[in-house]
C-alpha cells in the first residue's frame, strides 16, 4: 500500500510540475483533456504505447485485464481496431460503465478512436483489454506479448508485464522482455516495434544529471543484431521540452550503437532511437526512463 501511495504522490508531483512548466512549449491541442496520460506527451510522427501492464489472474481459463496508453503522434486520427495474442482464447476491447450503481462491461468490437496527436488511455474502471479464457495463470513478473491493430497504421507488438493490481509499471523499470535476446546486466529501458527489439543501457548504469554514455542494443525479431544502420538518438525531457537535441550514435558492432549524452536536469527523459537502413523505412523506438539527481 505504501508503495502505491508513493507512486501516486510521484505522479501528482509530475502533473503539478508539468502544468507549471510545460505550457509554453506544448502544442495547443495537447493542452486539452486533463489526464494522467498528459504526462507523456505524444511525439510527432510516432505511434507508441506506454504504461503497459496486466493484472494478475490466478486461473487458467479465467479472465484478465490489460491497461495501457496509446500515444498517437500521427497527424491523422486512428482507430484501435483489435488485439491479437495467444495469452487467452479471446481478446476483446471493453469499457466498464456505471449503470445506476452497477458496473458492467460493454464489448466494443469496433474498437476505440484515438484523435490525431492525442492519447487513448485504457485503465481500470474504464476502457480496457479483456482477456477471456486465459491459456495459463498470470503471476506478477510474468510477461506476455500482444499485438495491437489499427485501421490506418501498422500493428504494434508489445510486451505486457503482469503487475500487482494492474499498477502502473515504473517507466524506468527494466522489463524482462525477450530475456533470450536481452543484453546482460541492468538496462535502462526496452522497446519493441516494427520487428526490432531495442534495449538502452547507460554508463553509469543509473544516469544522473550530467554526462552519460547511452548504448542502444538493437536486435531483429529473428535474433539477428541490426548491423549497418545509421542510428540517431533524439533526446528530450517528457515533462518539459528542452528543444531538439540529436546525438548520432556510433556503430560499435554486434547491434550496439553508442552516443555520449548530456542530461541537463534530473527527471523523466525519453530517447527516440531513429534507425535508418538503406532502402528501408525509418524505424523509431521510444525509450522512457528517469535521470536521477547527481
Ligand atoms: Cu472487460
Boltz pocket constraint, residues with backbone or C-beta under 6 A from the ligand:
constraints:
  - pocket:
      binder: B
      contacts: [[A, 94], [A, 95], [A, 105], [A, 128], [A, 129], [A, 130]]
      max_distance: 6.0
